[in-house]
Amino acid sequence: MKKIVLLISVSILSLISCGKEEIEVYDTPFVHINFNNVSMVNVNSNRRDITSYYIYLSSKPLQKDMLLDYSIIVGEGLQEGVDFKILTTEFPLVFPSGIYRRPIQIQWLDNQLDPSKDNTLTIKLNSNNLNIHVGFPGEAANQSELIIKKINS
């Protein structure tokens, strides 16, 4: 008897807890960049390593390759060959059908900085051949760029 009462109680509770609200599925494909789920990251000036900054494609399988145009914007406080080297030479960055993550690789070089200058390097996603939304869907287009700030250590 206790088992039947328990079973009926659980059934009633499960029926009551089920809401009629439906979860809206957002089905817009988009491409975005982030590093450890942030859009801005600091890098110490004494680093001597290679870091991969990944660009992600969120979509159903594509019928053809996506060609992504991007920019690398260097603040006046940084200098390529002195503070960093861009190792990724592919432009546009190609996302073959079935590939959903591609890196931009940067080699960081040990160099002290002038803290009064703009010591940022920005990877900015611009456009693509398939008109896939750049950044998260919405007006803000969050994660359409990654700002990397080199700081003295």
C-alpha positions as CSV (number, residue, x, y, z in Angstrom):
1,M,0.0,0.0,0.0
2,K,2.8,2.4,0.9
3,K,4.4,1.7,-2.5
4,I,1.2,2.5,-4.3
5,V,0.7,5.8,-2.4
6,L,4.4,6.7,-3.1
7,L,4.0,5.9,-6.8
8,I,0.8,8.0,-7.1
9,S,2.5,10.9,-5.2
10,V,5.5,10.9,-7.4
11,S,3.3,10.7,-10.5
12,I,1.2,13.7,-9.4
13,L,4.3,15.7,-8.5
14,S,5.9,15.1,-11.9
15,L,2.7,16.2,-13.6
16,I,2.5,19.3,-11.6
17,S,6.1,20.2,-12.1
18,C,5.9,20.0,-15.9
19,G,5.3,23.4,-17.2
20,K,3.6,24.3,-20.5
21,E,6.5,26.7,-21.4
22,E,8.5,25.6,-24.4
23,I,12.2,26.3,-24.7
24,E,12.9,28.4,-27.7
25,V,15.6,26.9,-29.9
26,Y,17.9,29.5,-31.4
27,D,19.0,28.1,-34.8
28,T,21.0,30.9,-36.3
29,P,24.5,29.8,-37.3
30,F,27.4,32.0,-36.1
31,V,31.1,32.2,-35.8
32,H,32.9,33.6,-32.7
33,I,36.2,33.8,-30.9
34,N,37.0,33.6,-27.2
35,F,39.8,32.3,-25.0
36,N,38.7,30.4,-21.9
37,N,35.2,31.9,-22.3
38,V,36.3,35.5,-22.1
39,S,36.7,38.2,-24.7
40,M,39.7,39.9,-23.2
41,V,42.8,38.3,-21.8
42,N,46.1,39.5,-20.4
43,V,49.5,38.0,-21.4
44,N,52.7,38.6,-19.4
45,S,55.5,40.4,-21.1
46,N,58.0,37.7,-20.3
47,R,56.1,34.8,-22.0
48,R,58.0,32.8,-24.5
49,D,55.4,30.3,-25.9
50,I,53.0,29.7,-28.6
51,T,49.3,30.1,-27.9
52,S,46.3,29.0,-30.0
53,Y,43.3,31.4,-30.0
54,Y,40.4,29.4,-31.3
55,I,37.6,30.6,-33.6
56,Y,34.5,28.5,-33.3
57,L,31.7,27.9,-35.9
58,S,28.3,27.0,-34.5
59,S,26.1,25.7,-37.2
60,K,24.6,22.6,-38.8
61,P,26.9,20.9,-41.3
62,L,27.7,23.3,-44.1
63,Q,27.3,22.4,-47.8
64,K,30.5,24.2,-48.7
65,D,33.6,25.6,-47.0
66,M,33.3,28.9,-45.0
67,L,36.0,31.5,-45.8
68,L,36.4,33.8,-42.8
69,D,38.0,37.2,-43.2
70,Y,39.6,38.5,-40.0
71,S,41.9,41.3,-38.9
72,I,44.8,41.5,-36.5
73,I,44.9,45.0,-35.0
74,V,48.2,45.8,-33.2
75,G,48.3,48.7,-30.7
76,E,51.1,51.2,-31.0
77,G,52.9,49.8,-27.9
78,L,53.5,46.4,-29.6
79,Q,55.7,45.4,-32.5
80,E,55.7,42.2,-34.5
81,G,59.0,40.4,-34.3
82,V,59.8,42.1,-30.9
83,D,56.7,41.3,-28.8
84,F,55.0,38.6,-30.8
85,K,54.9,36.7,-34.1
86,I,51.8,35.8,-35.9
87,L,52.3,32.1,-36.9
88,T,48.9,31.6,-38.7
89,T,49.4,32.8,-42.3
90,E,46.1,31.5,-43.7
91,F,43.9,34.3,-45.0
92,P,41.0,33.9,-45.3
93,L,40.8,31.3,-42.6
94,V,39.0,28.2,-44.2
95,F,36.5,26.1,-42.3
96,P,36.1,23.0,-44.4
97,S,32.7,21.3,-44.2
98,G,32.7,19.4,-40.9
99,I,35.3,21.5,-39.2
100,Y,34.0,23.7,-36.4
101,R,37.2,25.1,-34.7
102,R,40.3,26.7,-36.2
103,P,43.2,28.4,-34.4
104,I,45.0,31.7,-34.8
105,Q,48.5,30.9,-33.4
106,I,50.7,33.6,-31.8
107,Q,54.2,33.2,-30.5
108,W,54.8,35.5,-27.6
109,L,58.3,37.0,-27.2
110,D,59.9,38.2,-24.0
111,N,60.0,42.1,-24.1
112,Q,59.3,44.8,-21.5
113,L,56.6,47.3,-22.5
114,D,55.9,51.0,-22.2
115,P,52.8,50.9,-20.0
116,S,51.7,54.3,-21.2
117,K,51.0,52.9,-24.7
118,D,48.3,50.7,-26.2
119,N,49.8,47.2,-25.7
120,T,46.9,45.3,-27.1
121,L,46.6,42.9,-30.0
122,T,43.0,42.3,-31.2
123,I,41.8,39.4,-33.3
124,K,38.7,40.7,-35.1
125,L,36.3,38.5,-37.1
126,N,35.0,40.6,-40.0
127,S,32.9,38.6,-42.5
128,N,32.6,35.3,-44.4
129,N,31.5,34.1,-47.8
130,L,28.3,32.3,-46.4
131,N,26.9,35.4,-44.6
132,I,27.0,33.5,-41.3
133,H,26.5,35.8,-38.3
134,V,29.8,37.1,-36.8
135,G,29.8,37.0,-33.0
136,F,27.0,35.7,-30.9
137,P,23.6,36.4,-32.5
138,G,22.2,39.8,-31.4
139,E,23.0,43.4,-31.8
140,A,26.0,43.4,-29.5
141,A,27.7,40.6,-31.6
142,N,29.6,39.5,-28.4
143,Q,32.8,37.5,-29.1
144,S,33.3,38.9,-32.6
145,E,36.7,40.0,-31.4
146,L,39.3,38.9,-28.8
147,I,41.5,41.6,-27.1
148,I,44.8,40.4,-25.9
149,K,46.7,42.8,-23.6
150,K,50.3,42.3,-23.0
151,I,51.4,43.5,-19.5
152,N,54.7,43.8,-17.8
153,S,55.4,41.0,-15.4
